Amino acid sequence: MTQTQRYAEALRVTQRIASELSDIDETDEFRRSLDFLEQQWRNFRQKTCEVATPREPGEPGKRRSAAHNDSDSID
């Protein structure tokens, strides 16, 4: 599957989720659902992000999984 195909599929699924969310009439249920989805996004993002760790001078860089930063959240 090409990157373009993956992007198109991800976009299609995202639009379906947004459509379902917009159909929720109750504000509290909408907010709970949105919070749930955002938490799942954070869990997924933690698995896929990597950042360089600090290193000693002359030591090759090491990589580790990144912790979620609230500045990454979608508001």
RONU-807172 format. One record per atom (N, C-alpha, C, O): x, y, z. Coordinates in steps of 0.2 Angstrom, whole numbers, padded with zeros to 4 digits, always signed. Each point is the difference from the previous one (the first is absolute). Example, Ala and Ser with C-alpha at 12.3 -4.5 7.8 and 13.67 -1.06 7.14 Angstrom:
BEGIN
+0066-0028+0039/-0004+0006+0000/+0004+0006+0000/+0005-0001+0003/-0007+0006-0007/+0004+0006+0001/-0004+0005+0003/+0003+0006+0001/
// end
This chain:
BEGIN
+0004-0006+0000/-0004+0006+0000/+0005+0006+0000/+0004+0001+0004/-0006+0004-0008/+0004+0006-0001/-0002+0005+0006/-0005-0001+0003/+0010+0006-0002/-0002+0005+0005/-0006+0004-0002/-0004+0001+0004/+0003+0000-0011/-0006+0003-0002/-0006-0004+0002/-0006+0003+0002/+0006-0009-0003/-0006-0005+0001/-0001+0000+0008/-0006+0000+0002/+0011+0000+0002/-0001+0000+0007/-0003+0006+0002/-0004+0000+0005/+0007+0006-0008/-0003+0006+0002/-0008+0001-0001/-0004+0002+0004/+0003-0005-0010/-0007+0001-0003/-0005-0005+0005/-0005+0002+0002/+0008-0008+0000/-0004-0004+0004/-0001+0003+0007/-0005+0000+0003/+0011+0003+0000/-0001+0003+0006/-0004+0006+0000/-0004+0001+0005/+0004+0003-0010/-0005+0005-0001/-0007-0002+0000/-0005+0003+0003/+0003-0008-0007/-0006-0003+0000/-0003-0002+0007/-0006+0001+0002/+0010-0005+0002/-0002-0002+0006/-0001+0006+0005/-0004+0000+0004/+0009+0005-0004/-0001+0006+0004/-0006+0004-0002/-0004+0002+0005/+0002-0002-0011/-0006+0004-0002/-0007-0004+0003/-0004+0003+0002/+0005-0010-0002/-0006-0004+0003/+0000+0001+0007/-0006+0001+0002/+0011+0000+0001/+0000+0001+0008/-0003+0007+0001/-0004+0001+0004/+0006+0004-0008/-0002+0007+0001/-0008+0000-0001/-0003+0003+0003/+0001-0007-0008/-0007+0000-0002/-0004-0003+0006/-0005+0003+0002/+0007-0008+0001/-0003-0003+0005/+0000+0004+0006/-0006+0001+0004/+0011+0002-0002/+0000+0005+0005/-0005+0006-0001/-0003+0002+0005/+0003+0000-0011/-0004+0006-0001/-0008-0002+0001/-0004+0005+0001/+0003-0011-0002/-0007-0002+0001/-0002-0001+0008/-0006-0001+0001/+0010+0001+0003/-0001+0000+0007/-0004+0006+0003/+0003+0005-0001/-0009-0006+0003/-0004+0006+0002/+0002+0003+0007/+0000+0006+0001/+0001-0011+0004/+0002+0003+0007/+0007+0002+0000/+0005-0003-0002/-0004+0009+0005/+0006+0003+0001/+0005-0004+0004/+0006-0001-0001/-0009-0002+0007/+0004-0004+0004/+0003-0007-0003/+0006-0001+0000/-0011-0002-0004/+0003-0006-0003/+0005+0002-0006/+0004-0004-0001/-0005+0009-0002/+0004+0003-0005/+0007+0001+0003/+0005-0003-0003/-0005+0006+0008/+0007+0002+0004/+0003-0006+0002/+0006-0001-0001/-0010-0004+0004/+0003-0007+0002/+0003-0003-0006/+0006-0003+0001/-0009+0002-0006/+0002-0003-0006/+0006+0003-0003/+0005-0003-0002/-0005+0010+0002/+0006+0003-0003/+0006-0001+0005/+0006-0001-0003/-0007+0002+0009/+0006-0002+0005/+0002-0007-0001/+0006-0001+0000/-0010-0004-0001/+0002-0006-0001/+0005-0001-0006/+0005-0003+0000/-0008+0006-0006/+0004+0000-0006/+0007+0003+0001/+0005-0002-0003/-0005+0008+0006/+0006+0004+0001/+0005-0005+0004/+0006+0000-0001/-0008-0003+0006/+0004-0004+0004/+0003-0006-0004/+0006-0002+0001/-0010-0001-0005/+0002-0005-0005/+0005+0003-0004/+0005-0004-0002/-0006+0010-0001/+0005+0003-0004/+0007+0001+0004/+0005-0002-0003/-0005+0004+0009/+0006+0001+0004/+0003-0007+0001/+0006-0001-0001/-0010-0004+0002/+0003-0007+0001/+0004-0002-0006/+0005-0003+0000/-0008+0004-0006/+0003-0002-0006/+0006+0004-0002/+0005-0002-0002/-0006+0009+0004/+0006+0004-0001/+0006-0002+0004/+0006+0001-0003/-0007-0003+0009/+0006-0002+0004/+0003-0006-0003/+0006+0000+0001/-0009-0004-0004/+0003-0006-0003/+0004+0002-0006/+0005-0004-0002/-0007+0009-0002/+0003+0002-0006/+0005+0005+0000/+0004+0001-0005/-0004+0003+0010/+0005+0006+0000/+0007-0002+0004/+0000-0004+0004/+0005+0006-0007/+0007-0001+0003/+0003+0007+0000/-0001+0004-0004/+0005-0003+0009/+0004+0006+0001/+0007-0002+0002/+0001-0005+0003/+0004+0009-0005/+0007-0001+0002/+0000+0001+0008/-0002+0005+0002/+0006-0009+0001/+0001+0001+0007/+0007+0004+0001/+0004+0000-0004/-0004+0003+0010/+0007+0004+0001/+0006-0005+0000/-0001-0006+0002/+0006+0008-0004/+0006-0004-0001/+0006+0004+0003/+0001+0006+0000/+0004-0010+0002/+0007+0003+0002/+0003+0002-0006/-0001-0003-0006/+0006+0008+0007/+0004+0002-0006/+0004-0006-0003/+0003-0004+0004/-0003+0004-0011/+0003-0006-0003/-0004-0006+0000/+0003-0005-0004/-0008+0004+0007/-0004-0006+0000/-0006+0000-0005/-0003+0005-0001/+0003-0010-0003/-0005+0000-0006/-0007+0001+0003/-0002-0002+0006/-0003+0005-0009/-0007+0001+0002/-0003-0006+0001/+0001-0005-0004/-0006+0004+0009/-0004-0005+0001/-0007+0002-0001/-0001+0006+0000/-0004-0011-0001/-0007+0002-0001/-0004-0003+0005/+0002-0006+0002/-0007+0009+0000/-0005-0003+0004/-0007+0002-0001/-0001+0005-0004/-0004-0008+0006/-0007+0002-0001/-0001+0006+0004/+0002+0001+0005/-0006+0003-0008/-0002+0007+0002/-0006-0001+0005/-0005-0003-0002/+0005+0007+0007/-0006+0000+0005/-0004+0006-0004/+0002+0004-0003/-0009-0005+0004/-0005+0005-0002/+0001+0007+0003/+0002+0000+0006/-0002+0005-0010/+0000+0006+0002/-0007+0004-0001/-0002-0001-0006/-0001+0004+0011/-0006+0003-0001/-0001+0005-0005/-0005+0002-0003/+0011+0001+0001/+0000+0004-0006/-0001-0003-0006/-0002+0003-0005/+0002-0010+0004/-0002-0003-0006/-0007-0002+0000/-0003-0002-0005/-0001+0004+0010/-0007-0002+0000/-0004+0005-0005/+0002+0005-0002/-0008-0008+0000/-0004+0003-0005/-0006+0003+0004/-0004-0003+0003/+0004+0010-0004/-0005+0003+0004/-0004+0004-0005/-0005+0004+0002/
// end
